[in-house]
Structures are given as C-alpha cells and as structure tokens.
C-alpha cells in the first residue's frame, strides 16, 4: 500500500494561511469530523464552521469514519507539517488537552507559591500599603496616665467633671488605639478665656501602612491655612500644626503635634478661645515646645 503524499495547499488560501498558521485561541473544529481542524473551506456536504471553541471530547473510535461525512483522503488527520497518517488528529487533540491541563496545574502552583511567599517571607512582597513594624510599642489601659502632658500642666490644671478627664482603649486584630481628653483651666485665671482642652490619641496600625494617611492629613491642614513646621528627632516623621483664627477681638487657637514611627501614630491637640484684653494665651513657640515635649515623653512611655 502506497502512503498518500502530504496534503498540498488548499485552493483560495495564500502562503502562511491554513491550520498551521500562528493565531490565538483553539483551532476551529470541522463539524462532523472529530479531531479534524478547519482549514477555511468546508468539506463537501458539511456546514461551515461557526466561530472558535475548545476542542471536543475524544471520539469514540479514533480514525473511524463518521456517518454522513464526505469521504476524504485527509479525514481524521490534522496537518502538522509531518508525515500524514491515521490517528494524527486524535493525537493533536490529546496534546491540546494535555497542554491545557499542564497550564492549569502551573497556574495553581504559581498561585500557591505566591501565597506562601506572602505568608512566610513578607519582605519579598512588601508594598507601600504593607503594614510597618510596631517595634516595642504597646497600649496601656489609661493614656491619660501613660501620656500625661506634664509640660502643658505646668500652666494649666485639669478640671474634673463627668467628662474630664476621660480615656478609652480599644484592641482589634487590625488596629489598637487609646485616647485621652482633658478640660484645662489656666492656673490663677478667673475668666472664660482661661479655659482650654487637650486631646491625645495613639494608634497601632497592624493591617496597613499609616504613612500615606499622615501625609494626606498634613496637606489638608496646609490647604486650610494652618502653619506647618516639621519636627526632627521624634519617630520617622513628625510635624507641628498651628493656627490663630478669629477677628481682632475674639480668637480661636489650635495647635497639634503629629508623630509616626513605623506602624505607630500619635497626636496631641490643644484648643482654646480667648477675648483680646482679658487673657494672654501661650504663644505659638510656647505651645510648640510644650506639645513637642509632651508628645516625645508619651511616645517613649509607650515603648517601656
């Protein structure tokens, strides 16, 4: 028996066209001929292929003739550029399925490897939003005691009431926080202009990097006309915020120190209002020195 010659070019197709040309997706299947790849021209008596799709399941009898299909010297064969022979279409379909299986297995292994790297070696996949180290920072049950604003209390005394002083501590897998608020009265003062308030808060961020939020907060203050002064020597980043807002007679004073060190953030705020001629509030420099010292002491106490 003489082996038929390899198939020649199909009429109507130019060089580089046909089943062997590079392209995307799965090859088209010739309806009615399992394992045969469409070459762009429908077989006699069959319908034209309609679109792309995954290869069908294995035929019941590879290489067997299909009832209703037109006889062809290439029935059941997939031209691959090698010698023609029975069953080559089945082998091609099997190769496609095996390749698809191995591609899926490779994707699963790559995904598993990435998950292991994130869990075991987080430094390899650290991003700007990844959590930062908390070092030895820890919370206490009473920030009013741990972060007592001693310098500020040299000029003020704490007024006691049902709401002052007050403190609270919250612990959560993603964020631990504690806060303290105090109402203050100027030592020796007797007018309404001698009152002020102080608020402190410390957060331990365990799920995100707080640096972008601190930077955004700083820019918000700047855009609203607050004076911003960077502070060195405390944590990785720190700054002082100040504004004297009001008319010629009535004034609102606001001052704040913000600190970030790794995943820890801390801030202390001072606010007061006064009437010109009735009281003299601390100057901007005095407030900066007092708040900066108290903030530094509070941060140090959180590491003990």
LINPE-V571581 format. One record per residue. N is the residue number from 1. PHI is phi as a letter, one per 30 degrees, with the letter a starting at -180 (999 if undefined). BURIAL is b if it has 9 or more other C-alpha atoms within 8 Angstrom, else e. Layout:
BEGIN
[[N & PHI & BURIAL] [N & PHI & BURIAL]]
END
This chain:
BEGIN
[[1 & 999 & e] [2 & c & e] [3 & d & e] [4 & d & e] [5 & d & e] [6 & e & e] [7 & d & e] [8 & d & e] [9 & d & e] [10 & d & e] [11 & e & e] [12 & j & e] [13 & c & e] [14 & c & e] [15 & d & e] [16 & i & e] [17 & c & e] [18 & j & e] [19 & d & b] [20 & c & b] [21 & d & e] [22 & d & e] [23 & a & e] [24 & c & e] [25 & i & e] [26 & d & e] [27 & d & b] [28 & d & b] [29 & c & b] [30 & d & b] [31 & e & b] [32 & i & e] [33 & b & b] [34 & e & b] [35 & i & b] [36 & d & b] [37 & c & b] [38 & d & b] [39 & c & e] [40 & j & e] [41 & b & e] [42 & d & b] [43 & d & e] [44 & e & e] [45 & i & e] [46 & c & b] [47 & d & e] [48 & d & e] [49 & d & b] [50 & b & e] [51 & i & e] [52 & c & b] [53 & a & b] [54 & d & e] [55 & d & b] [56 & d & e] [57 & d & e] [58 & d & b] [59 & d & e] [60 & d & e] [61 & b & e] [62 & e & b] [63 & i & b] [64 & d & e] [65 & d & e] [66 & c & e] [67 & e & e] [68 & j & e] [69 & d & b] [70 & d & e] [71 & d & e] [72 & a & e] [73 & d & e] [74 & c & e] [75 & d & b] [76 & i & b] [77 & c & b] [78 & c & b] [79 & d & b] [80 & b & e] [81 & j & e] [82 & c & e] [83 & d & e] [84 & d & b] [85 & a & e] [86 & d & e] [87 & i & b] [88 & d & b] [89 & d & b] [90 & d & b] [91 & d & e] [92 & d & b] [93 & d & b] [94 & d & b] [95 & d & e] [96 & d & b] [97 & d & b] [98 & d & e] [99 & d & e] [100 & d & e] [101 & d & e] [102 & d & e] [103 & d & e] [104 & d & e] [105 & d & e] [106 & d & e] [107 & d & e] [108 & d & e] [109 & d & e] [110 & d & e] [111 & d & e] [112 & d & e] [113 & d & e] [114 & d & e] [115 & d & e] [116 & d & b] [117 & d & b] [118 & d & b] [119 & d & e] [120 & d & e] [121 & b & b] [122 & d & b] [123 & d & e] [124 & d & e] [125 & b & e] [126 & d & e] [127 & b & e] [128 & d & e] [129 & c & e] [130 & d & b] [131 & e & b] [132 & c & b] [133 & d & e] [134 & c & b] [135 & h & e] [136 & c & e] [137 & d & b] [138 & b & e] [139 & c & b] [140 & b & b] [141 & d & e] [142 & b & b] [143 & d & b] [144 & d & b] [145 & d & e] [146 & d & b] [147 & c & b] [148 & e & b] [149 & d & b] [150 & d & e] [151 & d & b] [152 & d & b] [153 & d & b] [154 & d & e] [155 & c & e] [156 & b & b] [157 & c & b] [158 & d & b] [159 & d & b] [160 & c & e] [161 & a & e] [162 & d & e] [163 & c & e] [164 & b & b] [165 & d & b] [166 & b & b] [167 & b & b] [168 & a & b] [169 & b & b] [170 & b & e] [171 & b & e] [172 & b & e] [173 & e & e] [174 & c & e] [175 & a & b] [176 & c & b] [177 & b & b] [178 & b & b] [179 & b & b] [180 & a & b] [181 & b & b] [182 & b & b] [183 & c & b] [184 & b & b] [185 & b & b] [186 & d & b] [187 & d & e] [188 & i & e] [189 & d & e] [190 & b & e] [191 & c & e] [192 & d & e] [193 & d & b] [194 & c & b] [195 & c & b] [196 & a & b] [197 & b & b] [198 & b & b] [199 & b & b] [200 & b & b] [201 & b & b] [202 & b & b] [203 & b & b] [204 & c & b] [205 & d & b] [206 & c & b] [207 & c & e] [208 & b & b] [209 & c & b] [210 & d & b] [211 & e & e] [212 & d & e] [213 & d & e] [214 & d & b] [215 & d & e] [216 & d & e] [217 & d & e] [218 & d & b] [219 & d & e] [220 & d & e] [221 & e & b] [222 & d & b] [223 & d & e] [224 & c & e] [225 & j & e] [226 & d & b] [227 & d & b] [228 & c & b] [229 & b & e] [230 & d & e] [231 & c & b] [232 & c & e] [233 & j & e] [234 & b & b] [235 & i & b] [236 & d & e] [237 & a & b] [238 & a & b] [239 & a & b] [240 & c & b] [241 & c & b] [242 & b & b] [243 & a & b] [244 & c & e] [245 & c & e] [246 & l & e] [247 & c & e] [248 & d & e] [249 & c & e] [250 & c & b] [251 & b & b] [252 & c & b] [253 & c & b] [254 & b & b] [255 & b & b] [256 & a & b] [257 & b & b] [258 & c & b] [259 & b & b] [260 & b & b] [261 & b & b] [262 & i & b] [263 & c & b] [264 & c & b] [265 & b & b] [266 & b & b] [267 & b & b] [268 & b & b] [269 & b & b] [270 & b & b] [271 & b & b] [272 & a & b] [273 & b & b] [274 & a & b] [275 & c & b] [276 & e & b] [277 & j & e] [278 & c & e] [279 & a & b] [280 & b & e] [281 & d & e] [282 & d & e] [283 & d & e] [284 & d & e] [285 & d & e] [286 & d & e] [287 & d & b] [288 & d & b] [289 & d & e] [290 & d & b] [291 & d & b] [292 & d & b] [293 & d & b] [294 & d & b] [295 & d & b] [296 & d & b] [297 & d & b] [298 & d & b] [299 & d & b] [300 & d & e] [301 & d & b] [302 & d & b] [303 & c & e] [304 & d & e]]
END
